[in-house]
């Protein structure tokens, strides 16, 4: 197996799409662009450990370094590998767990009394989807 990293943008896009399990979904995330104080809300169309397809009313340039704020994961650095009509692809600098992004964290007050914790447990409580 070839262990070299992709050199061109075309190779990077191909590497992202080859053999990667992508979750198709429809959720929002915050895109943090250099020079902007506030994140821009974008829609995540599909997500894999190494990258994502997003769409939004924001202009991004191919090759731009960005951060994306994902639920339950936080800020993930990456760069734009392609940009088109309102859609763009981001390659993450490090792999993430797409299933963690999909989990919905539930507050204790949202649970019926018989499902609330006793207080002895630690860590977040997740609702399976």
MMTF fields as JSON, N, C-alpha, C and O atoms, coordinates in Angstrom:
{
  "mmtfVersion": "1.0.0",
  "mmtfProducer": "UNKNOWN",
  "numBonds": 515,
  "numAtoms": 516,
  "numGroups": 129,
  "numChains": 1,
  "numModels": 1,
  "chainsPerModel": [1],
  "groupsPerChain": [129],
  "chainIdList": ["A"],
  "bondAtomList": [4, 2, 8, 6, 12, 10, 16, 14, 20, 18, 24, 22, 28, 26, 32, 30, 36, 34, 40, 38, 44, 42, 48, 46, 52, 50, 56, 54, 60, 58, 64, 62, 68, 66, 72, 70, 76, 74, 80, 78, 84, 82, 88, 86, 92, 90, 96, 94, 100, 98, 104, 102, 108, 106, 112, 110, 116, 114, 120, 118, 124, 122, 128, 126, 132, 130, 136, 134, 140, 138, 144, 142, 148, 146, 152, 150, 156, 154, 160, 158, 164, 162, 168, 166, 172, 170, 176, 174, 180, 178, 184, 182, 188, 186, 192, 190, 196, 194, 200, 198, 204, 202, 208, 206, 212, 210, 216, 214, 220, 218, 224, 222, 228, 226, 232, 230, 236, 234, 240, 238, 244, 242, 248, 246, 252, 250, 256, 254, 260, 258, 264, 262, 268, 266, 272, 270, 276, 274, 280, 278, 284, 282, 288, 286, 292, 290, 296, 294, 300, 298, 304, 302, 308, 306, 312, 310, 316, 314, 320, 318, 324, 322, 328, 326, 332, 330, 336, 334, 340, 338, 344, 342, 348, 346, 352, 350, 356, 354, 360, 358, 364, 362, 368, 366, 372, 370, 376, 374, 380, 378, 384, 382, 388, 386, 392, 390, 396, 394, 400, 398, 404, 402, 408, 406, 412, 410, 416, 414, 420, 418, 424, 422, 428, 426, 432, 430, 436, 434, 440, 438, 444, 442, 448, 446, 452, 450, 456, 454, 460, 458, 464, 462, 468, 466, 472, 470, 476, 474, 480, 478, 484, 482, 488, 486, 492, 490, 496, 494, 500, 498, 504, 502, 508, 506, 512, 510],
  "bondOrderList": [1, 1, 1, 1, 1, 1, 1, 1, 1, 1, 1, 1, 1, 1, 1, 1, 1, 1, 1, 1, 1, 1, 1, 1, 1, 1, 1, 1, 1, 1, 1, 1, 1, 1, 1, 1, 1, 1, 1, 1, 1, 1, 1, 1, 1, 1, 1, 1, 1, 1, 1, 1, 1, 1, 1, 1, 1, 1, 1, 1, 1, 1, 1, 1, 1, 1, 1, 1, 1, 1, 1, 1, 1, 1, 1, 1, 1, 1, 1, 1, 1, 1, 1, 1, 1, 1, 1, 1, 1, 1, 1, 1, 1, 1, 1, 1, 1, 1, 1, 1, 1, 1, 1, 1, 1, 1, 1, 1, 1, 1, 1, 1, 1, 1, 1, 1, 1, 1, 1, 1, 1, 1, 1, 1, 1, 1, 1, 1],
  "groupList": [{"groupName": "UNK", "atomNameList": ["N", "CA", "C", "O"], "elementList": ["N", "C", "C", "O"], "formalChargeList": [0, 0, 0, 0], "bondAtomList": [1, 0, 2, 1, 3, 2], "bondOrderList": [1, 1, 2], "singleLetterCode": "X", "chemCompType": "L-PEPTIDE LINKING"}],
  "groupTypeList": [0, 0, 0, 0, 0, 0, 0, 0, 0, 0, 0, 0, 0, 0, 0, 0, 0, 0, 0, 0, 0, 0, 0, 0, 0, 0, 0, 0, 0, 0, 0, 0, 0, 0, 0, 0, 0, 0, 0, 0, 0, 0, 0, 0, 0, 0, 0, 0, 0, 0, 0, 0, 0, 0, 0, 0, 0, 0, 0, 0, 0, 0, 0, 0, 0, 0, 0, 0, 0, 0, 0, 0, 0, 0, 0, 0, 0, 0, 0, 0, 0, 0, 0, 0, 0, 0, 0, 0, 0, 0, 0, 0, 0, 0, 0, 0, 0, 0, 0, 0, 0, 0, 0, 0, 0, 0, 0, 0, 0, 0, 0, 0, 0, 0, 0, 0, 0, 0, 0, 0, 0, 0, 0, 0, 0, 0, 0, 0, 0],
  "groupIdList": [1, 2, 3, 4, 5, 6, 7, 8, 9, 10, 11, 12, 13, 14, 15, 16, 17, 18, 19, 20, 21, 22, 23, 24, 25, 26, 27, 28, 29, 30, 31, 32, 33, 34, 35, 36, 37, 38, 39, 40, 41, 42, 43, 44, 45, 46, 47, 48, 49, 50, 51, 52, 53, 54, 55, 56, 57, 58, 59, 60, 61, 62, 63, 64, 65, 66, 67, 68, 69, 70, 71, 72, 73, 74, 75, 76, 77, 78, 79, 80, 81, 82, 83, 84, 85, 86, 87, 88, 89, 90, 91, 92, 93, 94, 95, 96, 97, 98, 99, 100, 101, 102, 103, 104, 105, 106, 107, 108, 109, 110, 111, 112, 113, 114, 115, 116, 117, 118, 119, 120, 121, 122, 123, 124, 125, 126, 127, 128, 129],
  "secStructList": [7, 7, 7, 7, 7, 7, 7, 1, 2, 2, 2, 2, 2, 2, 2, 2, 2, 6, 6, 7, 7, 7, 3, 3, 3, 3, 3, 3, 3, 3, 3, 3, 3, 6, 6, 7, 1, 1, 7, 3, 3, 3, 3, 3, 3, 3, 3, 3, 6, 6, 3, 3, 3, 3, 3, 7, 1, 7, 7, 7, 7, 6, 6, 7, 3, 3, 3, 3, 3, 3, 6, 6, 6, 3, 3, 3, 3, 3, 3, 3, 3, 3, 3, 7, 1, 1, 3, 3, 3, 3, 3, 3, 1, 1, 7, 7, 7, 2, 2, 2, 2, 2, 7, 3, 3, 7, 7, 4, 4, 4, 1, 7, 4, 4, 4, 1, 7, 7, 1, 7, 7, 7, 1, 7, 7, 3, 3, 7, 7],
  "xCoordList": [0.838, 0.0, 0.883, 1.9, 0.509, 1.276, 1.018, -0.129, 2.074, 1.897, 2.219, 2.206, 2.508, 2.824, 1.562, 0.472, 1.718, 0.586, 0.273, 1.179, -1.004, -1.351, -0.606, -0.391, -0.221, 0.561, -0.3, -0.161, -1.17, -2.01, -3.4, -3.779, -4.153, -5.524, -6.363, -7.171, -6.179, -6.933, -6.648, -7.561, -5.383, -5.047, -5.663, -6.101, -5.701, -6.301, -7.788, -8.294, -8.487, -9.923, -10.17, -11.076, -9.376, -9.523, -9.243, -9.935, -8.234, -7.901, -9.026, -9.292, -9.687, -10.797, -11.974, -12.638, -12.235, -13.422, -13.185, -14.138, -11.963, -11.644, -11.811, -11.127, -12.693, -12.8, -13.197, -13.166, -13.564, -13.933, -15.415, -16.25, -15.731, -17.134, -17.622, -17.135, -18.582, -19.132, -20.548, -21.341, -20.867, -22.225, -22.942, -22.505, -24.042, -24.87, -25.747, -26.405, -25.755, -26.542, -26.885, -26.417, -27.69, -28.086, -28.033, -28.982, -26.921, -26.756, -25.977, -25.425, -25.934, -25.22, -23.9, -23.742, -22.967, -21.67, -21.205, -21.75, -20.21, -19.661, -18.336, -17.385, -18.267, -17.04, -16.291, -16.824, -15.057, -14.233, -13.203, -12.319, -13.339, -12.451, -11.404, -11.685, -10.201, -9.178, -9.668, -10.228, -9.451, -9.824, -11.261, -11.659, -12.058, -13.442, -13.588, -13.088, -14.278, -14.431, -15.448, -15.23, -16.542, -17.621, -17.641, -17.333, -18.003, -18.14, -19.331, -20.309, -19.231, -20.31, -21.038, -20.398, -22.353, -23.126, -23.208, -23.619, -22.81, -22.877, -23.628, -23.754, -24.12, -24.782, -23.782, -23.074, -23.733, -22.868, -23.696, -24.712, -23.266, -24.002, -23.493, -24.288, -22.188, -21.666, -20.36, -19.667, -20.05, -18.949, -18.229, -18.863, -16.917, -16.097, -15.0, -14.844, -14.241, -13.165, -12.153, -11.562, -11.952, -10.924, -11.4, -10.58, -12.723, -13.186, -14.695, -15.41, -15.171, -16.598, -16.968, -16.135, -18.223, -18.819, -19.775, -20.637, -19.627, -20.478, -21.052, -20.537, -22.13, -22.691, -23.147, -23.536, -23.092, -23.508, -23.287, -22.67, -23.812, -23.67, -22.403, -22.437, -21.302, -19.995, -19.034, -19.101, -18.148, -17.159, -15.866, -15.292, -15.429, -14.162, -13.267, -13.743, -11.995, -11.023, -10.369, -10.064, -10.162, -9.462, -8.081, -7.358, -7.723, -6.426, -6.446, -5.455, -7.558, -7.641, -7.638, -8.3, -6.886, -6.894, -8.136, -8.4, -8.892, -10.126, -10.208, -9.42, -11.172, -11.531, -13.032, -13.767, -13.483, -14.91, -15.274, -14.633, -16.305, -16.741, -17.867, -18.975, -17.566, -18.507, -19.037, -18.305, -20.311, -20.928, -20.13, -19.679, -19.953, -19.308, -17.84, -17.198, -17.294, -15.887, -15.117, -13.96, -15.755, -15.103, -14.525, -14.974, -13.523, -12.901, -11.934, -11.063, -12.114, -11.255, -10.576, -11.256, -9.239, -8.544, -8.505, -8.492, -8.487, -8.403, -8.186, -7.873, -8.355, -8.241, -9.224, -9.626, -9.599, -10.559, -9.837, -8.855, -10.322, -9.673, -10.375, -9.791, -11.625, -12.32, -13.477, -14.003, -13.863, -14.982, -15.755, -15.169, -17.074, -17.938, -19.127, -19.058, -20.195, -21.408, -22.042, -22.931, -21.607, -22.189, -21.822, -22.284, -21.002, -20.555, -19.036, -18.389, -18.477, -17.028, -16.662, -17.438, -15.459, -14.939, -13.8, -12.947, -13.792, -12.732, -12.033, -12.683, -10.713, -9.896, -9.406, -8.767, -9.705, -9.291, -7.798, -7.232, -7.164, -5.742, -5.517, -4.437, -6.534, -6.463, -7.837, -8.848, -7.872, -9.136, -10.018, -9.536, -11.331, -12.318, -13.206, -13.107, -14.065, -15.065, -16.404, -17.034, -16.862, -18.121, -19.321, -20.278, -19.275, -20.393, -20.499, -21.6, -19.367, -19.4, -20.109, -20.819, -19.92, -20.564, -22.082, -22.829, -22.529, -23.964, -24.683, -25.899, -23.946, -24.593, -25.24, -24.722, -26.361, -27.068, -26.905, -27.33, -26.292, -26.104, -27.412, -28.004, -27.855, -29.127, -28.859, -28.038, -29.549, -29.447, -30.313, -31.327, -29.907, -30.668, -32.125, -33.028, -32.357, -33.708, -34.625, -35.846, -34.052, -34.851, -35.31, -36.133, -34.79, -35.136, -36.307, -36.483, -37.107, -38.15, -37.486, -36.357, -38.155, -37.532, -36.934, -35.889, -37.564, -37.051, -35.759, -35.107, -35.368, -34.128, -33.015, -31.9, -33.308, -32.273, -31.223, -31.505, -30.033, -28.905, -29.023, -29.694, -28.359, -28.347, -27.358, -27.398, -26.476, -25.457, -24.105, -23.103, -24.054, -22.784, -22.028, -20.806, -22.757, -22.121, -21.405, -21.735, -20.419, -19.692, -19.717, -19.976, -19.442, -19.382, -20.722, -21.737, -20.734, -21.967, -22.916, -22.497, -24.168, -25.19, -25.605, -25.987, -25.533, -25.832, -27.163, -27.524, -27.866, -29.083, -28.717, -28.164, -29.025, -28.723, -29.706, -30.874, -29.231, -30.092, -30.336, -31.044],
  "yCoordList": [-1.175, 0.0, 1.239, 1.278, 2.232, 3.458, 4.358, 4.716, 4.728, 5.53, 7.003, 7.775, 7.415, 8.824, 9.663, 9.192, 10.902, 11.814, 12.4, 12.562, 12.725, 13.334, 14.656, 15.409, 14.922, 16.112, 17.193, 18.368, 16.829, 17.815, 17.813, 16.886, 18.865, 18.969, 17.82, 17.251, 17.47, 16.358, 15.055, 14.269, 14.826, 13.622, 13.646, 12.614, 14.835, 14.951, 14.651, 13.918, 15.211, 14.966, 13.484, 12.902, 12.874, 11.441, 10.626, 9.645, 11.026, 10.303, 10.407, 9.45, 11.556, 11.728, 10.843, 10.289, 10.707, 9.97, 8.479, 7.702, 8.066, 6.65, 5.876, 6.156, 4.93, 4.006, 4.626, 3.937, 5.877, 6.507, 6.293, 6.534, 5.839, 5.746, 7.155, 7.827, 7.587, 8.919, 8.791, 8.017, 9.552, 9.605, 10.752, 11.9, 10.452, 11.517, 12.034, 11.258, 13.311, 13.9, 15.331, 15.882, 15.915, 17.304, 17.951, 17.858, 18.606, 19.281, 20.565, 20.795, 21.394, 22.66, 22.585, 21.814, 23.405, 23.525, 24.969, 25.716, 25.352, 26.701, 26.691, 26.041, 27.407, 27.511, 28.75, 29.859, 28.562, 29.669, 29.988, 29.185, 31.178, 31.622, 32.583, 33.317, 32.586, 33.53, 34.973, 35.331, 35.776, 37.188, 37.49, 38.654, 36.486, 36.708, 36.364, 35.339, 37.232, 37.035, 35.932, 35.13, 35.895, 34.953, 33.816, 34.02, 32.619, 31.511, 31.742, 32.39, 31.205, 31.253, 29.913, 28.862, 29.939, 28.701, 28.081, 28.73, 26.811, 26.061, 24.756, 24.318, 24.147, 22.847, 21.762, 21.867, 20.734, 19.588, 18.574, 18.089, 18.252, 17.309, 15.885, 14.945, 15.71, 14.391, 14.563, 15.573, 13.543, 13.631, 12.295, 11.242, 12.339, 11.137, 11.436, 12.585, 10.429, 10.699, 11.734, 12.459, 11.807, 12.691, 13.994, 14.825, 14.198, 15.436, 15.535, 14.693, 16.572, 16.811, 17.61, 18.303, 17.502, 18.325, 19.27, 18.834, 20.562, 21.565, 22.491, 22.596, 23.159, 24.172, 25.348, 25.196, 26.516, 27.714, 28.944, 28.9, 30.04, 31.317, 32.004, 33.048, 31.388, 31.914, 31.611, 30.556, 32.547, 32.345, 31.849, 32.513, 30.68, 30.132, 29.863, 29.54, 29.996, 29.78, 28.411, 27.981, 27.743, 26.468, 26.668, 27.596, 25.793, 25.877, 26.673, 26.679, 27.352, 28.17, 27.299, 26.263, 27.736, 27.059, 27.526, 28.725, 26.574, 26.882, 26.006, 25.077, 26.318, 25.452, 25.249, 26.161, 24.067, 23.791, 23.338, 22.454, 23.953, 23.621, 22.598, 22.919, 21.351, 20.241, 19.857, 19.895, 19.49, 19.046, 17.915, 17.012, 17.957, 16.907, 16.674, 15.85, 17.378, 17.205, 18.499, 18.47, 19.626, 20.918, 21.412, 21.02, 22.278, 22.868, 21.88, 21.31, 21.695, 20.783, 21.596, 22.147, 21.68, 22.406, 21.592, 20.361, 22.316, 21.659, 22.686, 23.845, 22.248, 23.199, 22.844, 21.691, 23.852, 23.694, 23.038, 23.58, 21.869, 21.166, 21.415, 21.201, 21.865, 22.272, 23.178, 23.076, 24.051, 24.97, 25.147, 25.283, 25.144, 25.3, 26.174, 26.971, 26.038, 26.834, 26.62, 25.78, 27.355, 27.269, 26.023, 25.851, 25.147, 23.934, 23.885, 24.459, 23.195, 23.062, 21.846, 21.378, 21.343, 20.189, 20.604, 21.405, 20.053, 20.338, 19.034, 18.042, 19.038, 17.912, 18.269, 19.303, 17.411, 17.677, 17.419, 16.561, 18.168, 17.959, 16.662, 16.075, 16.211, 14.931, 14.28, 14.965, 12.98, 12.259, 12.469, 12.683, 12.401, 12.54, 11.296, 10.442, 11.207, 10.14, 10.725, 11.439, 10.443, 11.002, 10.622, 11.389, 9.441, 9.02, 9.892, 10.122, 10.381, 11.278, 12.577, 13.141, 13.05, 14.292, 14.114, 15.044, 12.931, 12.66, 12.467, 12.641, 12.109, 11.862, 13.126, 14.232, 12.934, 14.062, 13.976, 13.002, 14.99, 15.026, 15.489, 16.479, 14.763, 15.058, 15.592, 15.04, 16.66, 17.207, 16.376, 15.813, 16.305, 15.55, 16.009, 15.183, 17.303, 17.838, 17.42, 17.51, 16.959, 16.54, 15.091, 14.643, 14.359, 12.953, 12.781, 13.575, 11.746, 11.443, 11.029, 10.539, 11.215, 10.947, 9.548, 9.398, 8.524, 7.163, 6.908, 5.889, 7.818, 7.652, 8.589, 8.526, 9.447, 10.387, 9.657, 8.644, 10.171, 9.574, 9.821, 10.748, 8.973, 9.107, 10.175, 10.613, 10.594, 11.575, 10.946, 11.653, 9.632, 8.945, 8.699, 8.544, 8.665, 8.426, 9.675, 10.787, 9.487, 10.618, 10.552, 9.499, 11.694, 11.757, 12.123, 12.127, 12.436, 12.845, 11.666, 10.51, 11.981, 10.979, 11.183, 12.288, 10.134, 10.257, 9.586, 8.565, 10.167, 9.574, 8.94, 9.6, 7.662, 6.971, 7.417, 7.678, 7.501, 7.873, 6.693, 6.801],
  "zCoordList": [0.0, 0.0, 0.0, 0.693, -0.758, -0.897, 0.304, 0.572, 1.033, 2.239, 2.025, 2.984, 0.787, 0.565, 0.625, 0.3, 1.042, 1.143, -0.229, -1.047, -0.499, -1.778, -1.977, -1.028, -3.219, -3.516, -4.154, -3.812, -5.059, -5.732, -5.12, -4.404, -5.413, -4.918, -5.452, -4.719, -6.732, -7.315, -6.574, -6.325, -6.222, -5.479, -4.091, -3.584, -3.469, -2.147, -2.177, -1.328, -3.147, -3.274, -3.513, -2.917, -4.376, -4.64, -3.38, -3.109, -2.611, -1.384, -0.363, 0.364, -0.304, 0.633, 0.26, 1.136, -1.019, -1.437, -1.593, -1.553, -1.767, -1.962, -0.664, 0.32, -0.657, 0.467, 1.784, 2.804, 1.816, 3.084, 3.337, 2.464, 4.541, 4.931, 5.213, 6.122, 4.427, 4.615, 5.121, 4.585, 6.159, 6.679, 6.005, 6.094, 5.329, 4.783, 5.906, 6.599, 6.08, 7.143, 6.807, 5.811, 7.632, 7.449, 8.817, 9.596, 9.106, 10.388, 10.175, 9.099, 11.193, 11.091, 11.847, 12.793, 11.403, 12.056, 11.894, 11.08, 12.663, 12.578, 11.839, 12.272, 10.728, 9.944, 10.402, 10.354, 10.847, 11.339, 10.266, 9.966, 9.696, 8.63, 9.189, 10.136, 8.616, 9.062, 8.89, 7.854, 9.9, 9.818, 10.182, 10.157, 10.519, 10.935, 12.404, 12.868, 13.129, 14.569, 14.89, 15.798, 14.152, 14.429, 13.409, 12.235, 13.865, 12.903, 11.978, 12.351, 10.774, 9.794, 9.862, 9.832, 9.953, 10.013, 8.623, 7.661, 8.534, 7.278, 7.539, 8.682, 6.468, 6.556, 6.186, 5.185, 6.994, 6.733, 5.964, 6.463, 4.755, 3.917, 4.061, 4.08, 4.163, 4.514, 5.259, 5.134, 6.038, 6.979, 7.022, 7.093, 6.978, 7.103, 8.115, 8.529, 8.518, 9.473, 8.971, 9.771, 7.653, 7.113, 6.515, 6.126, 6.43, 5.821, 5.76, 6.303, 5.093, 5.015, 3.781, 3.197, 3.395, 2.354, 3.056, 3.819, 2.803, 3.443, 2.388, 1.274, 2.767, 1.89, 2.731, 3.889, 2.128, 2.829, 1.978, 0.914, 2.487, 1.78, 2.261, 2.912, 1.923, 2.301, 1.163, 0.533, 0.916, -0.142, 0.51, 1.373, 0.081, 0.567, -0.632, -1.72, -0.422, -1.486, -1.329, -0.216, -2.435, -2.425, -1.814, -2.176, -0.889, -0.214, 1.076, 1.806, 1.379, 2.595, 3.853, 3.906, 4.857, 6.155, 6.913, 7.007, 7.449, 8.172, 9.417, 9.596, 10.269, 11.379, 11.292, 10.914, 11.639, 11.655, 13.064, 13.632, 13.612, 14.969, 14.859, 14.428, 15.256, 15.151, 16.528, 17.518, 16.582, 17.833, 18.457, 17.754, 19.765, 20.561, 20.241, 20.891, 19.26, 18.891, 19.129, 19.548, 18.863, 19.015, 17.706, 16.629, 17.803, 16.616, 15.976, 16.635, 14.674, 13.916, 12.817, 11.951, 12.837, 11.775, 10.486, 10.5, 9.38, 8.078, 6.994, 7.268, 5.753, 4.647, 3.555, 3.402, 2.805, 1.726, 0.549, 0.042, 0.114, -0.99, -2.314, -3.376, -2.261, -3.475, -3.078, -1.97, -3.974, -3.721, -5.013, -6.087, -4.903, -6.067, -5.72, -4.784, -6.449, -6.28, -4.916, -4.779, -3.909, -2.577, -1.796, -0.668, -2.363, -1.684, -1.693, -2.569, -0.71, -0.641, 0.185, 1.018, -0.066, 0.658, 1.56, 1.178, 2.76, 3.733, 4.081, 4.411, 4.006, 4.473, 5.865, 6.056, 6.847, 8.228, 8.389, 7.711, 9.292, 9.588, 10.359, 10.286, 11.1, 11.805, 11.745, 11.59, 11.866, 11.744, 12.968, 14.08, 12.726, 13.795, 13.807, 12.926, 14.807, 14.879, 14.444, 15.225, 13.217, 12.74, 13.598, 13.704, 14.21, 15.065, 16.31, 16.812, 16.813, 17.976, 17.627, 18.459, 16.407, 15.963, 15.921, 16.225, 15.547, 15.404, 16.729, 16.805, 17.774, 19.071, 19.595, 19.438, 20.208, 20.804, 22.313, 22.934, 22.898, 24.342, 24.965, 24.534, 25.982, 26.635, 28.035, 28.768, 28.405, 29.759, 30.691, 30.277, 31.949, 32.944, 33.012, 33.151, 32.917, 33.058, 31.905, 32.032, 30.772, 29.629, 29.738, 28.94, 30.71, 30.862, 31.817, 32.741, 31.595, 32.576, 33.895, 33.882, 35.013, 36.326, 36.469, 37.102, 35.901, 36.083, 35.309, 35.536, 34.389, 33.639, 34.093, 33.576, 35.047, 35.515, 36.326, 36.965, 36.293, 37.006, 38.508, 38.962, 39.243, 40.699, 41.151, 42.301, 40.257, 40.625, 40.842, 40.943, 40.915, 41.13, 39.834, 39.841, 38.717, 37.43, 36.955, 37.368, 36.081, 35.532, 34.018, 33.435, 33.379, 31.925, 31.327, 32.023, 30.018, 29.361, 29.163, 29.101, 29.069, 28.78, 27.325, 26.939, 26.521, 25.11, 24.784, 25.37, 23.858, 23.324, 21.993, 21.113, 21.849, 20.585, 19.521, 19.81, 18.299, 17.183, 16.311, 15.31]
}
